[in-house]
């Protein structure tokens, strides 16, 4: 089973926490710091799950999710929007753009890894 998770995140602290939690649970974590780099990496490594920040430089997470869904090899890959956007309608907007799930920041260390695990095929 592919245990590689691509994390598209530009905030160092958020990236550190997510990477730490996932690596402690045995996952291989690959990082991208902006949307364009994330799309290139997703095409190259075909991760099991993509964790996608919405507020990114270069292109926002909504545009990244929509672009990833246009790639045939990535259409079934779970995309989890991990974001501080928590206003009414933000979850729906992320899902409409192509995200499979939506997790609010700050992530809960007690439940985060299990939430990601649910999306592994």
C-alpha positions in Angstrom: 0.0 0.0 0.0 1.2 3.5 -0.8 1.9 5.3 2.5 3.1 8.5 0.9 1.3 11.7 1.8 1.9 15.0 -0.1 1.5 18.1 2.1 1.0 21.3 0.2 1.6 23.9 2.9 3.6 27.2 3.1 3.5 27.8 6.9 6.5 26.3 8.6 4.8 25.6 12.0 1.8 24.0 10.4 4.0 21.9 8.2 6.1 20.8 11.1 3.1 19.6 13.2 1.5 17.7 10.3 4.8 16.1 9.3 5.6 15.1 12.9 2.2 13.5 13.4 2.2 11.6 10.2 5.8 10.4 10.4 5.3 9.2 13.9 2.5 7.1 12.5 4.7 5.6 9.9 3.8 7.7 6.8 6.2 9.0 4.3 5.7 12.8 4.0 6.6 14.8 0.9 6.3 18.6 1.0 5.4 21.3 -1.4 5.5 25.0 -0.5 3.1 26.4 -3.1 0.3 25.2 -5.4 2.3 24.9 -8.6 5.0 22.9 -6.9 2.3 20.7 -5.3 0.7 19.9 -8.6 4.1 19.0 -10.1 4.9 16.8 -7.2 1.5 15.1 -7.2 1.9 14.2 -10.8 5.4 12.8 -10.1 4.9 10.8 -7.0 1.2 9.8 -7.1 0.6 10.1 -3.3 -2.0 8.1 -1.4 -3.4 11.3 0.0 -2.9 15.1 -0.6 -3.2 17.5 2.3 -3.9 20.9 0.9 -3.7 24.3 2.5 -6.2 26.8 1.0 -4.2 30.0 1.6 -1.1 29.4 -0.5 1.2 31.6 -2.6 1.2 31.4 -6.4 -2.2 29.8 -6.6 -4.8 29.2 -3.9 -5.9 25.8 -2.7 -9.2 26.0 -4.5 -7.4 26.4 -7.8 -4.9 23.6 -6.9 -7.7 21.2 -6.1 -9.6 22.0 -9.3 -6.4 21.5 -11.3 -5.5 18.2 -9.6 -9.0 16.9 -10.5 -8.3 17.6 -14.2 -5.4 15.1 -14.1 -6.8 11.6 -14.9 -4.2 9.8 -12.7 -5.2 12.0 -9.7 -8.9 12.1 -10.0 -9.4 9.4 -7.3 -6.7 10.6 -5.0 -8.2 11.9 -1.8 -7.5 15.6 -1.2 -8.0 16.9 2.3 -8.3 20.7 2.6 -6.5 21.6 5.8 -7.2 25.2 6.4 -7.9 28.0 8.9 -10.8 29.1 6.7 -13.7 28.3 8.9 -16.5 30.7 7.8 -19.9 29.6 6.6 -19.5 28.2 3.1 -15.7 27.6 3.3 -16.1 23.8 3.7 -18.6 23.7 0.8 -16.3 25.8 -1.4 -13.4 23.5 -0.8 -15.5 20.4 -1.5 -16.9 22.0 -4.7 -13.3 22.7 -5.9 -12.4 19.0 -5.6 -11.5 18.4 -2.0 -12.6 15.1 -0.6 -12.6 16.2 3.0 -12.1 19.4 5.1 -10.1 19.8 8.3 -9.9 23.1 10.2 -6.7 24.4 11.6 -5.3 24.1 14.1 -5.4 20.4 13.6 -6.3 18.3 16.6 -3.3 16.0 17.3 -5.6 13.4 18.9 -7.7 12.9 15.8 -5.8 14.2 12.8 -3.9 11.0 11.8 -7.1 8.8 12.1 -8.9 11.4 9.9 -6.2 11.0 7.2 -6.2 7.2 7.6 -9.9 7.0 6.7 -9.0 8.1 3.2 -6.4 5.5 2.4 -7.5 3.0 -0.2 
